[in-house]
Amino acid sequence: MNKVLVEVYVPSANLTYDAYLPLESKISEVAVLLSGAISDLSDGKYRRGREVTICNFSTGKEYDKNLRVFEANIDNGTKIMII
């Protein structure tokens, strides 16, 4: 499975993580997985919510949850935010 390495910023907890995202996964699936992983890794600083949104860090634009990672033009080195 092809993956890309991204930097994930969590503004609510002021944390940053590196993560590999599968290119074929939908943004909605990635959001759930990242939310759970960050919740576990952050020692309570970030709590998983019902609605998780992934945005481009540079532009602030929300990614369409129905797109796959490669369709959203997420490449190696892309900086994203999870809110």
Protein Blocks (a to p, Z undefined) as FASTA:
>chain_A
ZZdddddddfknopacdddddfkbcfklmmmmmmmmmmmmnnopaccdfbdcdddfklop
acdfkbcfklnopaehiacddZZ
